[in-house]
Amino acid sequence: MINIGTKSKLQLPPLPTDREITLSIVIPVYNEASTIAELLRYVADAPAAGLRKEMIIVNDCSTDGTREALEEALPALEKEYPRIGFRAFHHPVNRGKGAALRTGFSHVAGDIVIIQDADHEYDPNEYDKLLQPILAGRADACFGSRFLGGDTHRVLYFYHYLGNRFLTLFSNVFTDLNLTDMETCYKMFRAEVLDNITLVEDRFGFEPEFTQKLARLNIRIYETGISYYGRSYDEGKKIGWKDGVRAIYCILKYGLTNKQGRPVRGKKRRRARISNDG
């Protein structure tokens, strides 16, 4: 382990017992017009331990009609699922996954947050797996690992697998965590985390940045195995080798500094605005 800076011990209050707990599902979207309505329905139908849900969809200036698909789908979904809050935001220019997540995080009103990609690679029916240690009071965050033996995995790119394992190992050197999948989309965490970190990466550098800064809070982090239905590039997969290079840079950048900066939401826990969020 490389011993860098100091870690704080963030003490989170217990989850509320006098009202329903809400799961905030933040969904960054880019050019998913043909599947976004189906994905939102999958998320709405997911059990999620019976929690109330809110969905925060951030369209990152899609060019394939995603905005129109959302505007068509949401009124029907709101009627069909009256207990779920649906909110959509639209970036006027394409800024990347990290920027879309910052916009979504700034509007979180729930108690627990999960990131859901819009590409059908991750199964919302597995929310229960990630919720279990958090609801039991054992964890403050839970990552869904594609390498811990979930139910089903599509066989795809060998070098992507090697890249993911290397980036996770490299990240662990700086965080002193024993994660198996730092790059996973499924990161679930208590909403108070957003009051204690700042996020600045606009694109796929979000994953190592968030992991480094989460580890520095020294909260209780768990992992659980999940399924993975990866897409090929012909099917619309967007991440490439340049994102891997950026991930290495981000691990070094955020692993070598303990600066947190301005929190994503602000200490009052509600809706710190992100500039240019549409």
C-alpha positions in Angstrom: 0.0 0.0 0.0 1.1 3.6 -0.7 0.3 5.7 2.4 -0.9 9.0 1.1 -2.6 11.8 3.1 -5.1 11.0 5.8 -8.5 9.5 5.9 -11.5 10.9 7.7 -14.1 8.7 9.5 -17.5 9.9 8.3 -20.2 9.0 10.8 -23.5 8.6 9.1 -26.8 8.7 11.0 -29.1 5.7 11.0 -31.6 5.4 8.2 -34.9 6.9 9.1 -37.5 4.7 10.8 -40.4 7.2 11.0 -41.0 7.4 7.2 -40.5 5.5 4.0 -36.9 5.2 2.8 -36.5 6.4 -0.7 -34.1 4.9 -3.3 -32.8 7.5 -5.8 -31.9 6.0 -9.1 -29.7 8.3 -11.2 -29.7 7.3 -14.9 -27.2 9.1 -17.3 -28.4 8.6 -20.9 -26.8 9.2 -24.2 -28.2 8.0 -27.5 -30.5 5.3 -26.2 -33.7 6.3 -27.9 -34.7 2.7 -28.9 -34.3 1.3 -25.4 -34.8 4.0 -22.8 -38.5 3.5 -22.3 -38.0 -0.2 -21.8 -35.2 0.4 -19.4 -37.3 2.8 -17.3 -40.0 0.2 -17.1 -37.5 -2.4 -15.9 -36.3 -0.1 -13.2 -39.8 0.8 -12.1 -40.7 -2.9 -11.8 -37.6 -3.9 -9.9 -38.4 -4.9 -6.3 -35.8 -2.8 -4.5 -36.7 -4.2 -1.2 -40.1 -2.5 -1.4 -38.5 1.0 -1.0 -40.1 4.0 -2.6 -38.2 5.1 -5.7 -37.3 8.2 -7.5 -35.8 8.2 -11.0 -33.6 11.0 -12.1 -32.8 10.8 -15.8 -30.2 13.0 -17.3 -30.1 13.1 -21.1 -26.6 14.2 -22.1 -27.5 16.0 -25.4 -28.4 12.8 -27.3 -28.7 13.1 -31.0 -30.8 10.1 -31.8 -34.2 11.2 -30.5 -33.7 10.2 -26.9 -35.2 13.4 -25.6 -38.4 12.9 -27.7 -38.5 9.2 -26.5 -38.3 10.4 -22.9 -41.0 13.0 -23.4 -43.3 10.4 -25.0 -42.7 7.7 -22.3 -42.7 9.7 -19.1 -46.4 10.7 -18.9 -47.5 7.1 -19.3 -45.0 5.9 -16.8 -46.1 8.5 -14.2 -49.7 7.4 -14.5 -48.7 3.7 -14.3 -46.3 4.1 -11.4 -47.8 6.9 -9.2 -45.5 6.0 -6.2 -42.4 6.7 -8.3 -41.1 10.2 -8.9 -39.8 10.7 -12.4 -37.6 13.7 -13.3 -35.7 14.3 -16.5 -33.0 16.8 -17.2 -31.4 17.6 -20.6 -27.9 18.9 -21.2 -27.7 21.5 -24.0 -24.3 20.1 -25.0 -22.7 16.7 -24.6 -20.6 16.7 -21.5 -20.0 13.1 -20.6 -21.2 10.5 -18.0 -19.5 12.2 -15.0 -21.2 15.5 -15.8 -24.5 13.9 -16.3 -24.2 12.2 -12.9 -23.3 15.4 -11.2 -26.5 16.9 -12.6 -28.5 14.0 -11.4 -26.8 13.9 -7.9 -27.6 17.6 -7.4 -31.3 16.7 -7.6 -31.3 13.6 -5.3 -33.9 13.8 -2.6 -33.8 10.2 -1.4 -31.9 8.3 1.3 -29.9 5.8 -0.8 -28.5 6.4 -4.3 -27.7 4.0 -7.1 -26.3 4.6 -10.5 -28.1 2.9 -13.4 -26.7 2.9 -16.9 -29.3 3.0 -19.7 -27.7 0.4 -21.8 -29.2 -2.8 -20.3 -25.9 -4.2 -19.2 -26.9 -4.2 -15.6 -30.1 -5.8 -14.2 -32.3 -3.6 -11.9 -33.7 -6.8 -10.3 -30.4 -7.1 -8.4 -30.9 -3.9 -6.5 -32.0 -6.0 -3.5 -28.5 -7.6 -3.4 -26.8 -4.1 -3.0 -29.5 -2.9 -0.6 -29.2 -5.8 1.8 -26.0 -4.7 3.7 -27.1 -1.0 3.7 -30.6 -1.6 5.0 -29.1 -4.0 7.6 -26.9 -1.2 8.9 -23.7 -2.9 8.1 -22.7 -0.8 5.1 -22.7 2.8 3.9 -21.9 1.9 0.3 -22.1 -1.3 -1.8 -20.5 -2.0 -5.2 -21.9 -4.6 -7.5 -19.0 -6.6 -8.8 -19.0 -8.3 -12.1 -16.1 -10.6 -10.9 -17.6 -12.0 -7.7 -19.8 -14.7 -9.4 -23.1 -13.2 -10.3 -25.8 -15.3 -12.0 -25.0 -14.6 -15.7 -22.2 -13.0 -17.6 -22.0 -12.5 -21.3 -18.6 -13.5 -22.7 -17.0 -10.6 -24.5 -13.7 -8.8 -24.7 -10.6 -10.5 -23.0 -8.6 -7.3 -23.0 -11.4 -5.3 -21.5 -11.4 -7.9 -18.7 -7.7 -7.5 -18.1 -8.0 -3.7 -18.2 -10.7 -3.7 -15.6 -8.8 -6.0 -13.3 -5.6 -3.9 -13.7 -7.4 -0.6 -13.0 -9.1 -2.1 -10.0 -5.8 -3.4 -8.6 -4.1 0.0 -9.3 -6.9 1.8 -7.6 -6.7 -0.5 -4.6 -3.0 0.4 -4.2 -4.0 4.0 -3.4 -7.3 3.3 -1.5 -6.1 0.3 0.6 -9.4 -1.4 -0.4 -9.8 -4.9 -1.7 -12.4 -4.2 -4.3 -12.7 -6.6 -7.2 -14.5 -4.2 -9.6 -13.8 -0.5 -9.3 -15.2 0.3 -12.8 -18.6 -1.2 -12.1 -21.6 1.0 -12.9 -23.5 -0.3 -9.9 -22.4 1.9 -7.0 -25.0 2.2 -4.3 -24.4 4.5 -1.3 -26.0 6.5 1.4 -27.1 9.9 0.1 -25.1 11.8 2.8 -22.0 10.8 0.8 -22.8 13.5 -1.7 -22.6 16.1 1.0 -19.0 15.2 1.8 -17.3 14.9 -1.6 -16.8 17.0 -4.7 -16.8 15.4 -8.2 -15.2 17.1 -11.2 -14.6 14.4 -13.8 -16.9 14.9 -16.8 -16.6 11.6 -18.5 -15.7 8.0 -17.6 -13.0 9.3 -15.2 -15.9 9.5 -12.7 -15.4 5.8 -11.7 -11.9 6.1 -10.3 -12.5 9.6 -9.0 -15.6 8.6 -7.0 -13.9 5.4 -5.7 -10.8 7.3 -4.5 -12.8 10.0 -2.8 -15.3 7.5 -1.3 -12.4 5.5 0.2 -11.0 8.7 1.8 -14.2 9.1 3.8 -13.3 5.8 5.4 -16.9 4.6 5.4 -18.1 1.0 5.4 -17.9 -0.3 1.8 -19.2 -3.7 0.7 -19.3 -5.6 -2.6 -21.7 -8.2 -3.9 -21.7 -10.3 -7.0 -24.0 -9.2 -9.9 -24.8 -10.4 -13.4 -23.5 -8.6 -16.4 -25.0 -8.4 -19.9 -22.2 -6.6 -21.7 -22.7 -5.0 -25.1 -20.4 -5.2 -28.1 -19.3 -2.0 -29.9 -21.6 -2.9 -32.7 -24.5 -2.8 -30.2 -23.5 0.6 -28.9 -20.8 0.2 -26.3 -19.1 3.6 -25.8 -16.0 3.2 -23.6 -12.6 2.9 -25.3 -8.9 2.6 -24.6 -8.6 6.4 -24.1 -10.9 6.1 -21.2 -8.6 3.5 -19.7 -5.7 5.9 -20.0 -7.8 8.6 -18.3 -8.7 6.2 -15.5 -5.0 5.7 -14.8 -4.5 9.4 -14.7 -7.5 9.9 -12.4 -6.3 7.2 -10.0 -2.9 9.0 -9.7 -4.5 12.4 -9.5 -7.1 11.7 -6.8 -5.0 9.0 -5.1 -2.2 11.5 -4.5 -4.3 14.2 -3.0 -6.8 14.4 -0.1 -8.5 17.5 -1.3 -12.2 17.1 -1.3 -13.4 20.6 -2.2 -17.0 21.6 -2.5 -19.6 18.8 -1.9 -21.9 17.8 -4.7 -25.1 18.8 -2.8 -24.0 21.1 0.0 -24.3 20.5 3.7 -28.1 21.1 3.8 -28.5 17.9 1.7 -30.7 19.3 -0.9 -30.1 20.3 -4.5 -26.8 22.2 -4.8 -27.0 23.4 -8.4 -24.5 22.3 -11.0 -23.7 25.0 -13.6 -24.9 24.3 -17.1 -27.0 21.3 -16.1 -29.7 22.1 -18.6 
